[in-house]
Amino acid sequence: MHIAEDNLIFDLDGTLFDSAPEILLCFKKALQLNNIDIKENLNKSIIGPPLKETLKNLVQKKDTVKIDRIIESFIELYDSEYCYKTKLYKGAQETLKILEKKKNLMLITNKRIAPTEKMLKNSKIIELFDNYFSVDPNDQSKKDKSTLISKTIKDYKINPKNTAYIGDTMGDFIASKKNNIKFIFAGWGYGQYVEDADLHLTDIREML
């Protein structure tokens, strides 16, 4: 399927990487280490938002004071072990290699920058991107995905009309539309079906 836009911005989890298995195992371990019971079963539907936001939705109200401690446990475990075990979706590397020859590729994710960089390097795709950025709630210019996309468009003088974001969640869709760029729905990911996406794909190789 021909993608007309020259500037392609990719999401990470649920779009390039099938990261749910390792994230869920790491959450489970971090919660156990801190003796925390959660409100619901851990499943791939929780993947996507920033870490703190995810935990606020998971833990019981009485345990919210422990969130920072759980985050510390999660980061230590994930960055030293679990992120290295995370696998790319089938066909992702090959697709990126072909697209990179004729498109400008970038990556914008809610995932923290440290594991993002480790995963990109470990999977040998880091050199295929012009640049990659992570949402940082402590930086107003990167506080959420919409703001970060806006900053990237301005910093790199990108034409929004010639740009598409590839992601798997409603949050990705909203961030794209706020910046007047096309949204391509990654139907192989974790989010619910986004009916209003500009393009729906079921396999990343359909981008070729």
C-alpha positions in Angstrom: 0.0 0.0 0.0 1.5 3.3 -1.1 2.0 5.9 1.7 2.1 9.3 0.1 3.5 11.3 3.0 7.3 11.8 3.1 7.5 12.3 6.9 6.5 9.3 9.0 6.4 9.5 12.8 6.1 6.1 14.5 4.9 5.1 18.0 6.9 2.5 19.8 4.9 0.1 22.0 2.2 -1.7 20.1 3.4 -0.3 16.8 7.0 -1.4 16.3 7.5 -3.5 19.4 5.3 -6.2 20.8 6.3 -5.0 24.3 3.2 -6.1 26.3 4.6 -9.4 27.6 7.7 -7.9 29.1 5.9 -4.8 30.4 3.2 -6.9 32.1 5.8 -9.3 33.7 7.7 -6.3 35.0 4.6 -4.6 36.4 3.7 -7.8 38.2 7.2 -8.2 39.7 7.4 -4.5 40.7 3.9 -4.7 42.4 4.9 -8.0 44.2 8.1 -6.4 45.5 6.0 -3.6 47.1 3.2 -5.9 48.3 0.6 -4.2 46.2 -2.8 -5.7 45.2 -4.3 -4.2 42.1 -7.9 -3.4 41.1 -7.9 -5.4 37.9 -6.1 -8.1 36.0 -2.9 -7.0 34.2 -3.5 -7.2 30.4 -2.2 -5.5 27.3 -5.0 -2.9 27.3 -3.0 -1.0 29.9 -0.1 -0.4 27.5 0.3 3.1 26.1 0.1 5.9 28.7 3.1 7.1 30.6 4.2 4.9 33.6 2.8 7.1 36.4 -0.6 7.4 34.7 -0.8 3.7 34.2 -0.1 2.9 37.8 -2.6 5.5 39.1 -5.3 3.5 37.1 -4.0 0.2 38.4 -3.5 0.5 42.2 -6.1 0.9 44.8 -6.6 4.4 46.3 -5.0 3.4 49.6 -1.8 2.5 47.8 -1.4 5.6 45.6 1.2 6.9 48.1 3.4 4.0 47.1 3.4 4.8 43.4 6.8 6.5 43.3 8.3 3.4 45.0 6.6 1.1 42.5 8.0 3.2 39.7 11.5 2.9 41.1 11.2 -0.8 41.2 9.7 -1.0 37.7 12.4 1.2 36.2 15.2 -0.7 37.8 13.8 -4.1 36.6 12.7 -2.9 33.1 15.8 -0.9 32.2 18.3 -3.6 33.3 16.5 -6.7 32.0 13.0 -6.7 30.5 13.5 -4.0 27.8 16.3 -6.1 26.3 13.9 -9.1 25.9 11.3 -7.1 24.0 10.9 -8.1 20.3 10.0 -6.2 17.2 6.8 -7.2 15.4 7.4 -9.5 12.5 8.4 -7.5 9.4 9.0 -4.3 11.3 12.8 -4.1 10.8 12.5 -5.0 7.1 9.7 -2.5 6.5 11.7 0.3 8.2 14.8 -0.4 6.2 12.9 -0.1 3.0 10.9 3.0 4.1 14.1 4.7 5.3 15.5 4.8 1.8 12.7 7.1 0.6 11.0 8.6 3.6 12.0 10.7 6.7 11.5 8.5 9.7 11.0 9.7 13.3 9.8 8.2 16.5 7.7 9.8 19.3 6.7 7.7 22.3 5.3 7.9 25.8 8.0 5.4 26.8 10.9 6.9 28.8 14.0 7.8 26.8 16.4 5.3 28.5 14.6 2.1 27.6 13.5 3.5 24.2 17.1 4.0 23.2 18.1 0.6 24.5 15.4 -1.1 22.6 16.2 0.7 19.4 19.9 -0.1 19.7 19.3 -3.7 20.7 17.0 -4.3 17.7 19.4 -2.6 15.4 16.9 0.0 14.0 18.1 3.1 15.8 20.1 4.3 12.7 17.0 4.1 10.6 15.4 7.1 12.3 16.4 10.8 11.8 15.6 11.2 15.5 13.5 9.8 18.3 11.8 11.6 21.3 10.1 10.6 24.5 7.3 12.4 26.4 8.6 13.9 29.6 6.0 15.2 32.0 8.7 17.4 33.7 9.4 19.3 30.5 6.5 21.5 29.3 7.6 21.3 25.7 7.4 17.5 25.9 4.6 17.1 28.5 2.4 14.9 26.3 2.5 13.4 22.9 0.5 16.1 21.2 2.8 18.8 22.5 5.9 16.8 21.5 4.6 16.3 18.0 4.0 20.0 17.7 7.5 20.8 18.9 9.1 18.3 16.5 7.1 19.7 13.6 8.4 23.2 14.4 12.0 22.3 15.2 12.4 20.3 12.0 10.3 22.6 9.9 8.1 19.7 8.8 5.1 20.3 6.6 2.1 18.8 8.5 0.3 18.1 5.2 3.1 15.8 4.2 3.3 14.0 7.6 1.7 10.9 9.1 1.8 9.4 12.6 1.6 5.6 12.9 0.1 4.4 16.2 -2.3 2.0 17.9 -4.4 4.0 20.3 -7.0 6.7 20.5 -4.5 8.9 22.3 -2.2 8.6 19.2 -5.1 9.6 17.0 -6.0 12.6 19.1 -2.4 13.8 19.2 -2.2 13.5 15.4 -5.4 15.4 14.7 -4.4 18.2 17.2 -1.4 18.7 14.9 -3.3 18.4 11.6 -1.3 15.4 10.5 -2.6 12.1 9.0 -3.1 9.2 11.4 -2.4 5.6 10.3 -3.9 3.1 12.7 -1.7 0.1 13.6 -4.3 -2.6 13.9 -1.8 -5.2 15.2 -1.3 -3.1 18.4 -3.0 -2.9 21.8 -5.5 -0.1 21.4 -9.2 -0.3 20.5 -10.1 0.2 16.9 -10.0 3.9 15.8 -12.7 4.2 13.3 -11.9 7.7 12.2 -8.2 7.0 11.4 -7.2 8.1 7.9 -5.8 4.7 7.1 -6.3 1.3 8.8 -3.6 -1.3 8.6 -3.5 -4.9 9.9 0.2 -5.6 9.4 3.2 -3.2 9.3 4.3 -4.6 6.0 1.2 -3.1 4.4 3.1 0.2 4.5 5.3 -0.9 1.6 
